[in-house]
Amino acid sequence: DHIERFAVSAESESETKTVVEAREFEFVVDEPPSLGGTNDGPNPVEYLIGAWAGCLNVVVHTVGEERGIDLERVKIAIEGDLDPRKFLGIDEDVRAGYQEINVRIEVESDADEEALEALRAEVEERCPVGDNIDNPTPTDVAIEVA
């Protein structure tokens, strides 16, 4: 079997603050004060693109090594625009998530443009988090009484 299962558990501390456990790690998800939070941690959509940056870092280095590309430094910048009107129940016709996400990966390397373009294409193809963002993933959300 080639399947790896990953899981988290989370508990609400307030309307905006959530404590998440992943393996032996714990992190806080919160909103900035401008969105009613206490700013005790990044918000969910920041974690989403942060997770993508972390995944891209691993995949860039893995694929670079496979292709014999020496990467002295890798910097990743991700940004996206989000319209909160659907989340807030104001407008049902807009998308709840990011409208578009832009990723820029800057590397220090002596590889030529052709090698870096091939690296980019393979990284985009092989990144698990990017795959989940780019493609629909079946989900099943249930609410149960404790």
N, C-alpha and C positions, 0 to 999 in steps of 0.2 A: 504494500500500500504506500502510495506516494503523497498522501494527504497529511498536512500539518494543521492541527486545530489551534486557533488562538482565541482567547476569551478574556473579557473584562467583566468586573462587577462594579456597580456604582450605587451610591446612596446620596440622596438629596440632603444638603445642610440648610438650604433656603430656597426661595423661588428661583434664584439664579446660580447658586453655588452647588457644585456636585463634587464629591470625592470619589475618584475612580481607582480601582485596584487592578493591576495587570501583573501577573506573576507575583514577585515579591516587591513590586514597585507601587507607589501611590502618587497620584497627581490630582491637582485641583483644576476644575473647569469653572469659570466664572465669567461674568460680563463686566464691562467697564461701567463706571458710575453713570455715564450718559445713556446706558441701556438698562439702568436699574440695578446694577450689580455692585459688588464691593471691591472689584478689581483684584481679587486674590489669586487670579491665574488667567491664562489666555481663555478666550471664549471658544465654543465648539468649532466654528468655522476657521479660526486661527489654528487650532489643533489639526484640523483636516489638511490645510496646506502645509503646516509644519511637518506632519507625518509624511506628506508627499516629498518634501525637501529631504527628510531623513532617508527615505527609501531611494530617492534619486542618487543621493550620495553613495549609498552602498552599491547600487547598480552601476553607476559611473565607474567606480573603482574596480568592481568585478569585471566588467566588460573591457575596461581599459587594460587591465592586466592580461585578460585573455587575448587581446589584440596586440599586446606588446607596446601599448602607448604609456609612456611615462607621464604621470600626472603629479606635478609638484604641488599644486594647490587647486582646490575646487571650491568655488563659491556659488551658492544657489540663492536666487531671489525669486519669490513667487508673490504675485498679487492678483487680486480679483475684486470685482465690483459686485455688491450684493444689494438687492432692493428689498428692504424689510417689510414692505407693505403686505405681502401675502402672509408672512409669519404673524404679523400684527392683526390680521383679519380685515384689512382695509381694502385690498384689491385682490380678487380671486384670479385675475387675468395675467398676473406677473408670476414669474418663476420664484419659488421659495429659496432656491439655492443661488450659488454664484451665477451671474450672467455670462461670465467668461473668466478664465484664469490664464494668466501669462506667466510662463516659466523662463527664466534666463539662467543658464549654467555657464559660469566663467571658469576657464581652466588655465593654469600655467603649464604649458607643454610645448615641446618642439615638434609635435605632430603637425602634418600639413592639413589644409582645409578639407581635402577629400577624406582623410582618415578621421578627422573630427566630425564630419557630417555622417560618416558611417557609424561612428560611435554614438552620436545623437540619435540616429534612427533605431539602433539596436537597444539603446537605453530606454527610449520611449516605448518600444515594443515589449521589453522584458520587466518593466517596473510594476510590481503588483499593486501598489497604491494608485499609480497612474491608470492602470487598467480598470480599477474599480471606479475611478472618477470618469474615465472616458466612455465606459460601457455600462449598460444597465446590469445590475446585479439583483437576482431574486432576493427579496427580503420577506420576512414574516414577523409582524409586530403584533403582540398580544398584550392586553391589560388584564390582570388577574387580581382578585381580592386576596390579600395576605391572610 
